[in-house]
Amino acid sequence: LDTSRMKSNYCNVCNGSSTADEVVLNLGVNQSWDRPDEHYVIPIEHRIMPSPRSAMRMRDVLVSLMEEYEARHGRVPD
């Protein structure tokens, strides 16, 4: 893997949808921790659209990573 052009971004919001041909993940950052306005809009900064097959591989990687994380640090609350 060539990571020379890789960019890293933080996100704490994720939602998604799907069609027969793709899975859509929308990612953004909720920065409303110091805003009293209950109607704060969370900007979506990135959209990832993998094929269903790639989405299944992503799921498997995330499940494995979270199992390892919880084994080291304890259960992540819901």
N, C-alpha and C positions, 0 to 999 in steps of 0.2 A: 504494500500500500504506500502510495506517495502522499505524504501529509504536508508537503511544502506549501501548498496553497490553502490549507485548511483554516477555517475561521471558527472560533469558539464563541458561543452566545449563551447567556443565562436565560432561563424561562421558569416561571412558576405557575403558569396557566396553560392548560392544554385542553382543547376540545376537538371533536372530529366528526366525520361522517363518511359514508361510503357509497359507491355505485357498484355495478356489476364488474367494472373494469379497474377501479382504483379505490384506495383508502386515502382520505384527506385528514391530515392533522394540522391544526392551527395552533401556533405557539406565541405566547406573549408574556409580558411582565406586568403583574398587578402591583402598582405603586401607591395604592390607596391607603396604606397604613397610617398616614398622618392627615388624611382628608376626611372631614366630617360628612361630605356630600354622599348620600347613599346612592346617587345616580352616576357615580364615577364610571367613565368609559375606559375599559382596558384595551390599549392598543395591541392589535395582533401584528407581530413583526415578521413572522416566518410561516410559511406553509410548506409542508412536506407531503408529497403525493406518491407513495410507493404503490407498486402493483400488489395485488392480494398476496402473492407468493412472498414478496419481499416483506410485506407487513407481518406475515406469519413468522418469518425469521427474526424480525425486530421484536415481536412478542416473546419469542423463545429467549432471545438475548436479555431482554428486560426482566423476564421471570428469573433467569439464572442470576443476573446481577443483584436483584432484590433479595433473593434467597441468601446469597453471600453476604450482602449488606446486613440483613437481619441476624444472621449467625454471628456477626462481629459486634453489632451495635444494638441489637434488640429490635423488637417489633416496631414497625412504623405505624403510628396511629392512623385510623381512618379519617 
